[in-house]
Amino acid sequence: MSVVCLSGETVGDSPEGIRIARQDGVYGYCEDTGEPIGIERLEVRPVATLSIEAQERHERMEKTYDDEA
C-alpha cells in the first residue's frame, strides 16, 4: 500500500510512509486549520501535521508560555 499526498505523488511504501497517514485517511491537511499543507513542506517533512503558518503560531505560543513560567 502506498500513501499519496496532495500532488498525487506517493509518500512511499515504507511503514513510515503508511504510518503518517492519519487514522481518518486524510494526509496533507493542517490539523489546526484544515487547509492544505504546502507540498514543499511535505517534501521536506512528510510527517508534518501543521502548515508552516500554524507551526510558527504554535511555536510562538509555546515560547510565550515558556517566558511566563
SEMAR-155920 format. One record per residue (C-alpha): residue in three letters; x, y, z. Coordinates in steps of 0.2 Angstrom, whole numbers, padded with zeros to 4 digits, always signed. Example, Ala and Ser with C-alpha at 12.3 -4.5 7.8 and 13.67 -1.06 7.14 Angstrom:
// residues 2
ALA+0062-0022+0039;SER+0068-0005+0036;
//
This chain:
// residues 69
MET+0000+0000+0000;SER+0006+0017-0004;VAL+0001+0034+0003;VAL-0002+0048-0009;CYS+0000+0066-0005;LEU-0009+0081-0012;SER+0001+0082-0028;GLY-0003+0064-0032;GLU+0015+0059-0028;THR+0017+0043-0017;VAL+0025+0046+0000;GLY+0031+0028-0001;ASP+0028+0010+0003;SER+0038+0011+0019;PRO+0030+0008+0036;GLU+0034+0026+0040;GLY+0025+0032+0024;ILE+0010+0022+0029;ARG+0011+0027+0047;ILE+0010+0046+0043;ALA-0007+0045+0035;ARG-0020+0049+0049;GLN-0032+0037+0055;ASP-0046+0046+0046;GLY-0037+0043+0030;VAL-0033+0062+0027;TYR-0015+0066+0023;GLY-0008+0083+0018;TYR-0020+0094+0028;CYS-0016+0105+0043;GLU-0023+0098+0059;ASP-0026+0116+0065;THR-0034+0125+0051;GLY-0039+0111+0039;GLU-0030+0120+0025;PRO-0018+0110+0013;ILE+0000+0109+0020;GLY+0011+0116+0006;ILE+0019+0102-0005;GLU+0036+0109-0002;ARG+0034+0107+0017;LEU+0028+0089+0015;GLU+0043+0085+0004;VAL+0055+0091+0017;ARG+0045+0084+0032;PRO+0032+0071+0026;VAL+0026+0069+0044;ALA+0021+0087+0046;THR+0003+0089+0053;LEU+0003+0108+0053;SER+0006+0121+0040;ILE+0021+0132+0041;GLU+0010+0146+0047;ALA+0001+0135+0060;GLN+0018+0128+0066;GLU+0025+0145+0068;ARG+0010+0151+0078;HIS+0011+0136+0089;GLU+0030+0139+0092;ARG+0026+0157+0097;MET+0013+0152+0109;GLU+0024+0139+0116;LYS+0038+0152+0118;THR+0026+0165+0126;TYR+0021+0152+0139;ASP+0039+0147+0142;ASP+0044+0165+0145;GLU+0030+0167+0158;ALA+0035+0152+0168;
//
